[in-house]
Amino acid sequence: MRVMETTKVTVELPLELLDRAQSSTGEGITGTIRRGLELVAASRAQEQLHALRGKVKFSIKLGTLRTDR
């Protein structure tokens, strides 16, 4: 099992935003904040992948991939 390094932070958040976010995740404050940060990080990765659209050449045909299911 990998131990993740953590840090403690203090933030000021609009209470209504925190309540809505917690209602959405069904988690406590820490879990909700972690999930939000993961989404921010994932959206950056998606932007980077989107920037590559049409620039990467594959040696396998799409039809071949689809028949391999």
MOPEDA-V200893 format. One record per backbone hydrogen bond with DSSP energy under -1.0 kcal/mol. CO is the residue of the C=O (numbers start at 1). NH is the residue of the N-H. If there is no record, write none. Layout:
CO:NH
CO:NH
//
This chain:
14:18
15:19
16:20
17:21
18:22
19:23
20:24
21:25
22:26
28:32
29:33
30:34
31:35
32:36
33:37
34:38
35:39
36:40
37:41
38:42
39:43
40:44
41:45
42:46
43:47
44:48
45:49
46:50
47:51
50:53
52:55
61:65
62:66
63:67
//
